[in-house]
Amino acid sequence: MTPPVIETARLRLRAHELRDYERCCEMWGDAAVTRFIGGRTSTRQQCWSRILTYRGMWPLLGYGYWAVEEKSSGLYAGEAGFADFKRDIVPEMQNVPELGFAFMSAVHGIGYGTEAVRAIVAWGDEHLPLKRTVCIVSAANEASLRIVQGCGYHAFADDGGKEDRALYLERTL
């Protein structure tokens, strides 16, 4: 199975392709992007592994990540989707599709995150076998919190951290 193409007013969500690699490396190498996502930039090898993982989720799980491109330019703008990363954190996160997203810093603040996440959540409502999804967002990441809360996610736990506290959020149909 490959990801279905989803189009919004300004974006096309599609399978990752080889042509996305350089822009993916640029995005994950940008400290402004990773500030709230682990706090460290990724190596080129980690970006390659990420793309391979994204492509591999679809045939195994029936869901995964999309590359997000601007319809007007055809340029890679980021990535978003659902995953099962087998995280060993809280039991409520186990075996549940986890929403995630990241965008090139050049497109921060123009609504691409909201537009893409709304489309992905709508797709999930129709196609995911479970009616509950989860996500992890840094409590300090106000923009991402606005996006997920606007799509119906609410916090059910946190990691108890004092600095860069992570919130665990869920959405149920």
N, C-alpha and C positions, 0 to 999 in steps of 0.2 A: 504494500500500500504506500502511496505517496500522498503528501498533503494536498488537499483540494486547494485550488486557487480561490481566494476570497478578495473581492474588490470593494473598497469603500470610496467615498467621494475623492479622496486624494491619494489613497494607498492601494498597493497590490500586495497581498500576502501569498507567498509561494514557497516551493521547496528551495532549500539552499542549493546553490550551484557553485562550481569552481570559481566563477567570476566574482563571487562574494568574498573570497578569502582575504584579499588585500584590504578591503574596507572593514571586514570583520576584525582583522588585526589592528587596523587604525582605531576602531571603536574601543576594543578591549585593551588597547595600549594607552588609552586616554584616562588620566587620573580623575578627570571630572566625571567620567562615566562610572568608574569603579569605586568612587568615593564611598557610596553606600552599599556596594556589592562586594563585600570582602575587604575593601580598602587597598587592594593591590592590583596592579595591571597584570595582564596575561602575556605570556610569551607567544611567539608565533606557533610553536608546537602545541601549546594549550589551545590556541584558536583553531588549529587544524583538528585537534581531538574534539573540540566542541562541535564543529560542523559535522564531523562523522557521527557523533552521538545524536545530534539532532536528526540527521537523516535516518539513523538506525532505529529511533524510537517508533517511527510510523509503522513499519511492518511488524514490529514486536507488540506494540501497545494499541495501535489504532488511533493514536494521537501523538503529538510532538510539537516541535517548534516550526514556525514559519520564518523565512527571511521576509523582511518588510522593505518594500521599495516604493519610492515616490513614482506615481504614475506619470507625472509631468516630465521627469528627467530620466526615469529608469534606474536611478541610483539607489544602491543599498542604503537604507536609513536606519536599520536596526533589526532586531529579532524579537519574537514574542511567541508564546504558546503555552502548552501544558506539558509537564514532564513527570516522570516518577524517578527521582534521583536516588531512591533508597536511602534517604537521609536517616541517620540514627539520632533523632532529636526527641521529639515528643510523640507518644504513641498515636495521637490523633492525626498526625501527618503521614502515617504509614499507609501505603497502597492507595493513596488518594491522588488524583491528578493535581499537580501543583502549577499554578499560573506563574509565569515569569516574563519579564520583558526588559530590554535595554535598547537605547537609541543613541545614535551618534550625537555628540554634544552640539553640533551645528544645528540640529533640529529640536533641541530642547526648548520647551516653552511655546510651541506652536500648535499643540493639540494632537500630534501624531500618536502619542502614547494612549490618550483617551480613545481616539478613533480606532486604533488597532485593538486595544483591549476590549472595547465594546463588541467589535466584530468577532473576536475569539471567544468571548463569553457566550455570545449568541450561538456560535457554532457549537460550543460545548453543551449548551442547553439542549440542542437537537441531537447530538451524536455521542456524547460520553455515556458510558454505561452507568456510572454513578451520578447521582444528582447533587453531590457535594464536591466542591473543589476548595483548595487551600492556597495560600501564598505566604511568603515571608517578606516583610518590609521593615527596613530600619525605621525606628520611631522618629529619627531626625530627618527622614526623607519625606518632607511635606508634600512634594509634587506627586510622588508615587502613591502616597497614602490617599490623596484626593482622588487619584485615578481609580484605585481599587475600591475605595469606599463608595465612590459614585457608581460603581458597577455592582454594588450590593454586598461587598465583603465587610465583615466586622471581626474585630479582635476577639479571640477566645483564650489566648495565653500570650505570655512573653518569655523571653529567655532569662529574665531576672537581672540582666546586665545593667550596670550603672552608666557605663559609657557606651554609646552606640547600641542601645537596647534594640533587640529585634522583636517585632510583633508577629505573632502567628495569627493569620486571619482565615476566615472560612466564608463560603457562600453556599447556600443550600437552596435548591428550587422548591 
